[in-house]
Amino acid sequence: MARYQSTSPSEESRKKTPTKSKPKFSGRVHILGSGNMGVFIAHALRTRDSPPPVSLLLHNWGMYEAFMQRKKRIAITYDGLDDIQKGFDIEVNTGPNNKSGKWYQMPPLYGQKYYEDGTKIAEEDMAEPELTREPIDCLIVTCKSQFAFIGLRALFHRITPDTTILFLQNGLGVVERVNELLYNDRGWHPHYMQAVLSHRMDKKDAYAVKFLQTGAISLAPAATQAISKIPAEEDTNWPPTMKYLTRLFTLTPPLVATASTTTDVLQSQLEKLAVRCVIDPLTAINDCKNGELLHSYSSTRIMRLLLFEISSVITALPELQGVPGIDDRFSANRLLRLVTQTLHRNSGNTSPMVHDVRLRKSTEVEFFNGYIVRRGQEVGITCTMNYMIKHLVHSKKTINRRAEDAQIPIDTGDDEGIYLTGKHEEVENDELGIEDEYV
């Protein structure tokens, strides 16, 4: 059976890459993202009998200070009991808005005055942070979709053709965006994997997570729209770093991870995306909890219209043509049942997009509804509802920002101040490298 080709560079493109002395494979795992998923994965890897070296990539000093306050430990709460792990290495980015590629390796004793036993640390033993340019072998990206490109841009000089990057996000389209903006003219790109996670967790504090329900992680090479006729069992193109990362995940019990096919992971991602395309933007626009959507007739009408478009786009995607049962799995009625079940199960929760809009932060809507709009254009389907919802979220956030900005006068030396204004939405899309070409 044909399967979809991974995004691993071809032999021809790899030959174009300048030949250098190949550094020894370190086995180190770098994690970009300190949310629930990143914290959970970092903690799980350290529970192994022979844990790999794990480096947490923190994008500012504030995150490092928060980690110091936790005594450089990560805690996962299972059934009311804290499971604490330590031994993580830390790298901090010092550039403004993560645009700098300067990462500093933090010494184990940096910022401490005493050892754990209370003994005072001698001044000569307190090393200073060192600039690191160490190539990255395995990178796990768990930050939100809108921040993934910015983070990878800061790591650009440390990523090689042998690097494997595992994307673990709710949104889709990140791999294409990274390839287009960072590697389009270089003749090579790193190896990409994607994963979907169904564990349920809740954040307690910085680097502290409450584990709610066991799920699973499925991972596979990321897909392109090209078709490979090589059977999966005969595919020998997996690079060492991809094999290593896959084995690391599947042999770490707390992760409950399995290596799956590219098509299966993509279907799970699209199923999850369809639900998030409805719940997140509608709760953000209405500034409400998930369950409140069930009590609004108008909201249920909007849900149906959104899902009709989403269903039409997904079932028309070229990479899913020929997959058995695709029309039934992604029918609008089945997707509506999934949305309704999710709303009932999490009725008292508030979606992440609501929090982002309230705090005037950028949202994942470009990688939720925006992804559906862009893929719809590719297959000739006009997604009017998803396009409108996407811009309503942008509008809501911009209005909130302007309302806050209007309360902050700037002293210009005159008797009357001026007030902060700005095209926040345009700046955000420029950072993401997204052009809105919808007509």
C-alpha positions in Angstrom: 0.0 0.0 0.0 1.3 3.5 -0.8 2.2 5.7 2.0 3.1 9.3 2.3 6.7 10.3 2.1 8.4 11.8 5.1 9.9 15.3 4.9 13.4 13.9 5.3 15.8 15.6 2.8 16.4 13.6 -0.4 19.9 12.2 -1.1 20.3 14.8 -3.9 19.6 17.8 -1.6 21.9 16.4 1.1 24.7 16.2 -1.4 24.3 20.0 -1.9 25.0 20.5 1.8 28.7 21.5 2.5 30.5 18.5 3.8 32.0 19.1 7.3 33.4 16.8 9.9 30.4 15.1 11.4 30.2 15.7 15.2 29.6 12.7 17.5 25.9 12.0 18.2 25.4 13.2 21.8 22.0 11.7 22.5 21.0 15.0 24.2 17.3 16.0 23.9 16.5 19.7 23.7 12.9 20.8 24.6 11.5 24.1 23.4 8.4 25.0 25.4 7.7 25.0 29.1 3.9 24.4 29.1 2.2 21.3 30.3 3.4 19.1 27.4 7.0 20.2 27.6 7.2 19.8 31.3 5.5 16.4 31.2 7.9 15.0 28.5 11.0 16.4 30.2 9.9 14.9 33.5 9.1 11.5 31.9 12.5 11.3 30.2 14.3 11.8 33.5 12.3 8.9 35.1 14.1 6.3 32.9 16.7 4.0 34.4 19.3 5.5 32.1 17.9 9.0 31.4 19.2 10.9 28.4 20.7 14.4 28.9 17.8 16.8 28.7 18.2 20.5 28.0 15.3 23.0 28.6 15.4 25.9 26.2 14.0 29.0 28.0 13.4 32.1 26.0 14.0 34.7 28.8 15.6 35.2 32.2 12.2 35.3 33.9 11.6 31.7 33.0 15.0 30.8 34.4 14.3 32.6 37.7 11.0 30.7 37.9 12.9 27.5 37.5 15.3 28.6 40.2 12.4 29.2 42.6 11.4 25.6 42.0 14.9 24.6 43.0 15.6 23.4 39.4 13.0 20.6 39.8 10.0 19.5 37.8 7.0 18.1 39.7 4.1 16.0 38.2 1.2 15.3 40.6 -0.2 11.8 40.3 -3.2 11.0 42.5 -2.3 13.8 45.0 1.4 12.7 45.3 4.2 14.8 43.8 6.8 13.0 41.6 9.8 15.3 41.5 12.7 15.0 39.0 15.9 17.0 38.8 19.1 17.0 36.7 17.9 19.2 33.8 20.4 21.3 31.9 19.3 24.9 31.1 19.9 27.2 28.1 18.6 30.7 28.1 18.0 33.0 25.1 19.0 36.6 25.8 17.8 38.2 22.6 14.8 40.6 22.4 11.6 38.8 21.4 13.6 35.6 20.8 15.1 37.0 17.6 18.7 36.6 18.8 20.5 33.3 18.4 22.5 33.7 21.5 21.9 30.9 23.9 23.7 30.6 27.2 24.4 27.3 29.0 23.6 27.8 32.7 26.1 26.2 35.1 24.5 23.9 37.6 25.4 26.1 40.6 24.6 29.4 38.9 22.5 31.7 41.1 22.9 29.5 44.2 24.7 30.5 47.4 24.6 27.2 49.2 24.7 23.5 48.3 21.7 21.3 49.1 23.3 20.3 52.4 23.6 23.9 53.5 27.3 24.3 52.9 28.2 27.7 51.4 29.5 27.6 47.8 33.0 28.9 47.4 33.3 31.9 45.0 35.7 30.1 42.7 33.2 27.3 42.3 30.5 29.6 40.9 30.9 29.6 37.2 29.4 32.1 34.8 27.0 31.3 32.0 28.7 30.3 28.7 27.6 31.0 25.2 26.7 27.7 23.5 26.7 26.9 19.8 26.4 23.2 20.3 24.6 21.5 17.4 21.2 20.1 18.3 20.6 16.4 17.5 17.0 16.0 18.8 14.6 18.9 19.4 11.1 18.6 20.8 8.9 21.6 20.1 5.9 21.8 22.5 5.3 25.6 22.5 2.2 27.0 20.9 2.1 27.0 17.2 2.4 30.8 16.8 5.7 30.7 18.8 7.3 27.7 17.1 8.7 29.6 14.1 10.1 32.4 16.3 11.8 29.8 18.6 13.3 27.9 15.7 14.6 31.0 14.1 16.6 31.7 17.2 18.0 28.1 17.0 18.6 28.2 13.3 22.4 28.2 13.5 22.4 25.1 15.7 20.2 22.9 13.5 21.9 20.7 11.0 20.7 18.4 8.2 21.0 15.5 10.7 18.8 17.1 13.3 15.3 15.6 14.0 12.6 18.1 15.1 9.5 16.7 16.7 6.5 19.0 16.6 3.9 18.5 19.3 1.2 21.1 19.0 -2.6 21.5 18.6 -2.3 23.6 15.4 -1.3 22.5 12.0 0.8 24.1 9.3 3.9 24.8 11.4 6.2 22.5 9.5 5.3 24.1 6.1 5.8 27.6 7.6 9.2 26.7 9.0 10.3 25.1 5.7 9.1 28.0 3.7 10.7 30.8 5.8 13.9 29.2 7.1 14.9 26.4 4.6 13.3 27.3 1.3 16.6 28.4 -0.4 19.1 26.3 1.5 18.9 23.0 -0.4 18.4 21.0 2.8 16.2 21.0 5.9 16.2 18.9 9.1 14.1 15.8 9.6 10.6 16.4 10.9 8.3 14.3 13.0 4.8 15.1 14.3 3.0 13.7 17.3 -0.5 13.9 18.8 -1.0 13.7 22.6 -4.1 12.7 24.4 -3.0 12.8 28.1 -5.0 15.2 30.2 -3.1 17.6 32.4 -3.6 20.8 34.3 -1.1 23.4 35.2 -0.5 24.0 38.9 2.4 26.4 38.8 5.6 27.0 36.8 7.2 23.6 36.2 4.5 21.9 38.2 1.7 19.9 36.5 -1.3 17.9 37.8 -1.8 14.7 35.8 -5.6 14.1 35.3 -6.0 11.2 32.9 -3.8 8.8 31.1 -3.9 9.0 27.3 -1.2 8.2 24.7 1.2 9.7 22.3 1.4 8.7 18.6 4.4 9.9 16.6 5.5 9.5 13.0 7.5 11.3 10.3 5.8 14.5 9.2 4.0 14.2 5.8 4.2 16.1 2.6 1.7 15.8 -0.3 4.1 13.6 -2.3 3.4 9.9 -2.5 6.0 7.3 -2.0 5.4 3.8 -3.3 8.0 2.3 -0.9 6.2 0.0 1.6 6.7 1.2 5.2 8.5 -2.0 6.2 11.1 -1.4 3.5 11.7 2.2 4.1 15.3 2.6 5.3 15.5 6.4 5.1 15.1 7.1 8.8 18.2 8.9 10.0 19.9 7.9 13.3 18.4 10.9 15.3 14.9 10.0 14.2 15.3 6.4 15.2 16.8 7.4 18.5 14.0 9.8 19.4 11.4 7.3 18.4 12.9 4.6 20.6 13.3 7.0 23.4 9.6 7.9 23.4 8.3 4.4 22.9 10.5 2.9 25.7 9.6 5.6 28.3 6.6 4.1 30.1 4.9 7.4 31.4 4.6 8.7 27.9 2.6 5.7 26.6 4.0 6.4 23.2 3.7 4.4 20.0 5.3 4.7 16.6 2.5 5.1 14.1 2.2 5.7 10.4 2.2 9.2 9.0 -1.4 8.9 7.7 -2.7 7.7 11.1 -1.0 10.6 13.0 -2.3 13.1 10.4 -5.9 11.9 10.8 -5.7 12.1 14.6 -4.3 15.6 14.3 -7.0 16.7 11.9 -9.7 15.2 14.2 -8.3 17.2 17.1 -7.9 20.3 15.0 -11.6 20.2 13.9 -12.7 20.3 17.5 -10.3 23.1 18.4 -11.4 25.1 15.3 -14.9 25.3 16.8 -14.4 25.5 20.6 -11.4 27.8 20.9 -12.4 30.7 18.7 -16.1 30.6 19.7 -15.3 30.7 23.4 -12.7 33.5 22.7 -15.1 35.6 20.8 -17.9 35.2 23.4 -15.4 35.3 26.3 -17.1 32.3 28.0 -16.5 28.8 29.4 -16.7 25.8 27.1 -20.1 24.6 28.4 -21.8 27.9 27.8 -21.7 27.3 24.1 -24.2 24.4 24.5 -26.9 26.7 25.8 -26.8 29.1 22.9 -28.8 28.2 19.8 -26.9 30.7 17.7 -23.6 29.1 18.7 -24.8 25.7 17.7 -25.8 27.1 14.2 -22.3 28.6 13.8 -20.7 25.3 14.9 -22.6 23.4 12.1 -21.6 25.9 9.4 -17.9 25.8 10.5 -17.9 22.0 10.6 -19.5 21.7 7.1 -16.5 23.7 5.7 -13.9 21.8 7.8 -15.4 18.4 6.7 -15.3 19.4 3.1 -11.7 20.6 3.2 -10.3 17.6 5.1 -12.0 15.0 2.9 -10.6 16.7 -0.2 -7.0 16.8 1.0 -4.7 15.1 -1.5 -2.7 13.4 1.2 -5.8 11.5 2.4 -7.2 10.3 -0.9 -7.6 6.6 -0.9 -7.6 6.2 2.9 -10.5 3.9 3.8 -13.4 5.4 5.8 -12.2 9.0 5.5 -15.6 10.4 4.5 -17.3 8.8 7.5 -14.6 9.7 10.0 -14.6 13.4 9.0 -18.3 13.8 8.2 -19.8 17.0 9.6 -22.3 15.1 11.8 -19.5 12.9 13.4 -17.3 16.0 14.0 -20.3 17.8 15.6 -20.7 14.8 18.0 -17.0 15.0 18.9 -17.4 18.8 19.6 -20.5 18.3 21.7 -18.8 15.5 23.8 -15.8 17.6 24.4 -17.9 20.6 25.5 -19.8 18.4 27.9 -16.7 16.7 29.3 -14.9 20.1 29.8 -17.9 22.3 30.4 -16.3 24.1 33.3 -13.0 24.8 31.6 -11.9 27.9 29.7 -10.1 27.3 26.4 -6.4 28.5 26.0 -7.5 31.0 23.3 -9.8 32.7 25.8 -6.8 33.3 28.1 -4.7 34.5 25.2 -7.3 37.0 24.1 -7.9 38.3 27.6 -4.2 38.8 28.1 -3.9 40.4 24.6 -1.5 37.7 23.5 -1.2 36.2 20.0 -3.4 33.2 19.5 -3.2 29.9 17.5 -6.1 30.8 15.3 -3.9 31.1 12.2 -3.0 27.5 12.8 -6.5 26.4 13.5 -9.1 28.1 11.3 -6.4 29.8 9.3 -5.0 26.4 8.3 -8.4 25.2 7.1 -8.7 28.4 5.0 -5.3 27.9 3.4 -5.8 24.2 2.7 -9.3 25.1 1.3 -7.7 27.5 -1.2 -5.4 24.7 -2.3 -8.3 22.3 -3.1 -10.6 25.0 -4.5 -13.0 25.3 -1.5 -14.0 28.8 -0.2 -14.1 28.7 3.6 -16.1 31.9 4.3 -17.1 30.9 7.8 -13.6 29.9 9.0 -12.2 33.1 7.4 -14.7 35.2 9.2 -14.1 33.5 12.6 -10.4 33.8 12.2 -10.6 37.6 11.8 -13.2 38.0 14.6 -10.6 36.5 17.0 -8.0 38.9 15.6 -10.5 41.8 16.0 -11.4 40.8 19.5 -7.8 40.7 20.6 -6.9 44.0 18.8 -9.9 45.8 20.5 -8.8 44.5 23.9 -5.3 45.8 23.2 -6.5 49.2 22.1 -8.7 49.5 25.2 -5.7 48.8 27.4 -3.4 51.1 25.4 -5.9 54.0 25.7 -5.3 53.9 29.4 -1.5 54.4 29.2 -0.6 58.0 28.4 2.8 58.8 27.0 4.6 61.9 28.3 5.6 63.9 25.2 6.7 67.0 27.1 3.4 68.8 26.1 0.5 69.5 28.4 -1.5 66.7 26.6 -0.3 63.2 26.3 -0.7 60.9 23.4 -2.0 57.3 23.7 -0.5 54.1 22.5 -1.9 52.7 19.3 -0.6 50.2 16.9 -1.4 47.6 14.2 -0.9 44.7 16.5 -2.6 42.2 14.1 -0.3 43.1 11.2 2.8 42.8 13.4 1.7 39.4 14.6 1.1 38.0 11.2 4.5 39.4 10.0 6.2 37.6 12.9 4.5 34.3 11.9 5.4 34.8 8.2 1.7 34.6 7.2 0.2 36.5 4.3 -3.5 36.8 4.2 -4.3 36.3 0.5 -7.9 35.3 0.8 -10.2 37.1 -1.6 
